Amino acid sequence: MPPTDRYVIRFAAEPPQETLPYGRWAETLRSWFLAAVNEIDPGDEELGEPGEVVWFPDRGWNGRTYVPATARTSTGLELYGYVSFAEGENGAPDDFAAHADFTSDTADENPDWQIDVNEEIVGRWRGEHGRTADMTLVWGIPLVKNGAVVTAELADLAVDQCTLVDYRFTLIAPDDYRGDFLDVKLFSAGGEELARESLYVEDDDDEEDEEE
């Protein structure tokens, strides 16, 4: 195989190791997630009371395991974030940490969405000539049917993938590297592309600049 001109970290994260959280383990994770929710500054929004927490497949990277989550609130907002932990000396989860935020921009309000995606930067990767990539935790739910696998692609190069678990996925992949941004793509079991969403969304200022 000849040398590549796309020198970037690929498939760095461990695949999911456990089933989706349930029972006492889910309650432990929920307590950490809700503690992070309590630290949110909602500004002028009324956050409301959290509903059921939806868990996503775990992924391990850089010595930590990340378990993403979402939850709707009584005021119609969506909470999103993750609980992470390291492996203790006896192999049990240790050194817990959690992050949470909220959004009013939900799939219910965006019927054009094909994949409902959340993302958070969890680290950095240094590439050639001092360039850096944002190692990004990406999780979500496809909004079209018959999907089997979700990939993260950087300039059409697959850098991570996840088999759907209860029609949910989690990725950890490099983003914003050499001017390229991640695309999340949904494939059928036969390899047909069914949907895609980009993590890069142009704002109004960008669109006005292009028109000028």
Secondary structure, 3 states (H helix, E strand, C coil): CCCCCCCCCCCCCECCCCCCCCHHHHHHHHHHHHHHHCCCCCCCCCCCCECCCEECCCEEECCEEEEEEEEEECCCCEEEEEEEEEECCCCCEEEEEEEEEEECCCHHHCCCCCEEEEEEEEEEEECHHHCEEEEEEEEEEECCCCCCEEEEEECCEEEEEEECECCEEEEEEEECECCECEEEEEECCCCCEEEEEECCCCCHHHHHHHHC
